[in-house]
Amino acid sequence: MRADVLSGDYLHAAARAAIDRMLAAARANRVPVMDPVFNPDPVEAGRQRNDWLARGATMFVVGTDKIIVADAVSRYASALR
């Protein structure tokens, strides 16, 4: 796998292909898969959830506490600029 894939870009085509292989293996072996949904925008969070569901995820981790704090700090910092 290339370094850009290992940098954390889970939307990179090679990373998505690797994740899809993992999801297929989990599905074939009846292993549940939990994936993250981290986005302060509810519409984008819903899109991410739907994408994971379509790809085979069965459970989700939603980082609402981190999302709410990060969003509030970002808006506050922007207001102070």
C-alpha positions in Angstrom: 0.0 0.0 0.0 1.3 3.5 -0.8 2.3 6.1 1.8 -0.6 8.4 0.9 -3.1 5.6 1.8 -1.4 5.1 5.1 -1.6 8.9 5.9 -5.2 8.4 7.0 -7.1 9.2 3.8 -9.8 6.5 4.1 -11.5 8.0 1.0 -8.5 7.1 -1.2 -9.4 4.5 -3.8 -6.8 2.0 -2.5 -8.0 2.5 1.1 -11.6 2.1 0.1 -10.8 -1.1 -1.8 -9.0 -2.5 1.2 -11.9 -1.6 3.5 -14.3 -3.2 1.1 -12.3 -6.4 1.2 -12.4 -6.4 5.0 -16.1 -5.8 4.9 -16.7 -8.6 2.5 -14.6 -11.0 4.6 -16.5 -10.0 7.7 -19.8 -10.5 6.0 -18.7 -13.9 4.7 -17.8 -15.0 8.2 -20.8 -13.3 9.9 -18.6 -10.9 11.9 -20.2 -7.6 12.7 -18.3 -4.5 11.7 -18.4 -1.2 13.5 -17.4 1.9 11.6 -17.0 5.6 12.6 -19.3 8.5 11.7 -17.6 11.7 12.7 -18.9 14.9 11.1 -20.5 18.0 12.7 -22.9 18.4 9.7 -25.9 16.1 10.3 -26.5 15.7 6.5 -22.9 14.6 5.9 -23.0 12.3 8.9 -26.1 10.7 7.5 -24.4 10.3 4.1 -21.4 8.7 5.8 -23.8 6.3 7.7 -25.6 5.4 4.5 -22.3 4.8 2.7 -21.1 2.5 5.4 -24.4 0.6 5.5 -24.4 0.1 1.8 -20.8 -1.2 2.0 -21.7 -3.7 4.8 -21.2 -2.1 8.2 -23.6 -3.2 10.9 -22.8 -0.8 13.8 -21.5 2.7 14.2 -19.4 4.8 16.5 -20.7 8.3 16.6 -18.3 10.8 18.2 -21.0 13.4 19.1 -19.1 14.7 22.1 -16.0 15.4 20.1 -18.0 16.7 17.2 -20.0 19.2 19.4 -16.9 20.5 21.2 -14.8 20.8 18.0 -17.6 22.6 16.2 -18.3 25.0 19.1 -14.5 25.8 19.4 -14.2 26.3 15.7 -17.2 28.7 15.6 -15.9 30.6 18.7 -12.4 30.9 17.2 -13.8 32.2 13.9 -15.9 34.8 15.8 -12.7 36.1 17.5 -10.7 36.5 14.3 
